[in-house]
């Protein structure tokens, strides 16, 4: 009635159907995970927007000025003097940047360069 090739083909067809079902199920699970992550990302973006709005309210200059005046005695706050901003300090008071490896190499290369004793001019001089 059934030949061996029929049984083999039926087995191959059943295994292909099972593989297709498993692949579809795995893809759907991954899609659900992606949708959940997208929802979570949107919730976090909304939270960030709320935090930015709170920050802008908390850092309003008028509010900070009132707080500074209220707690001036406790915190020892003083107004900024103009010379603090313009910088009466001399440039010598600013520390020099520490040398980098690149700057040391360039400086040593400059000492090795010997100027060409033969000076040439442009055409028509």
N, C-alpha and C positions, 0 to 999 in steps of 0.2 A: 504494500500500500504506500507507505512513505519510504522514499529513498534516503540514503545517507546525505546526499547533497541538499535535499529539502530540509532535513533536520538542521543541518549546518546553517543554511540560509535563514531559517526561522530564528535560530540562536543569535546570528549576527544582527538580524533585524530587531530582536528584543533588546540586545545589548546597545544598539545604536539609539533606540527609543529611550532606554534608561539613561544613557549618557546625555542625550538631548534634554531630558527632563531635569537631570542634575545640574547641567550647565545653566538652564533657564532659571532654576531655583537659586543657584549661586549668584547669577547676575541680578536677580530681583533683590536678593539680600544686600548686595553691594550698593544697588541703587537706593534702597531704603537708608543705608548708612550714609551715603552721600547727601541725601535729602536732610537727614538729621543733622549732619555737620553744617550744611548750608543754613539751616534754621538757627543752629547754635552761633554761627558766625554773625548772622544778622542781629541776634540778641546782644552779642558782645559789642557790635557796632553801635547799637542803640544805647547801650550802657556808656560807651565812650562819649557819645554825643551829650548825654545827660551830665557826665562828669565835666566835660568842657564848658557846658552852660553854667554849672555850679562854680567852676574855677573863674569864669568871667565875672560872675556876680561877687565872688569873694575878693577879687583883686581890683574892684572899682576904686579909683583914686579917692573919691569922696568918702567911701566907707573906710579905707585905710587911714585917711586923714583923721576921721573921727576916732578911730581906735588909737592912733598915735597920740592924740590929744588926751584921750581918756586915761591911757596907761603911761603917760610921759614920766610921772614920778616913779612908778614901780620899775619901769624898764630903763630909765635914765636916757631916754631918747633926746637928741638935740637936733635942731635943723641943720641941714648941710650948708656949710659956708661956701661962697663962690670959689674961693681959692682951693678948696678941696677938689672941685671939679676941674678947674682950669689947670691945676697942677703947678703950684709954686715950686715944687721939688725940681731939682736940676736933673738933666738927663743922666748925669753920672750916678744918680741914685738907683737907676734901673739896672738890675743885674744883667750881665751879658748872657746870651744864649750859649749853652755848652757846645763845643765843637762837635760836629758829626764826622763820621768816617769819610764821607764824600768831600766835605770841605777841607779836611786834612790832605786828602789825595790831590785835590785841585791846587792847594797852596804849594805842595811839594813839587807838582808838575810845573808850576810857574817858575820855580827856581831853576829847573832843569832846562827850560827853553832859552836858547841863546839867540839873540837878535841877529838877523842876516846883515853882514857888513855892507853888502852891495845893495844900495837903494835904487830902485827903478822908478821912473815917473810915468805919467800917462802919455799917450800919443799926442803930439802937437805942442809939447811944452817947450 
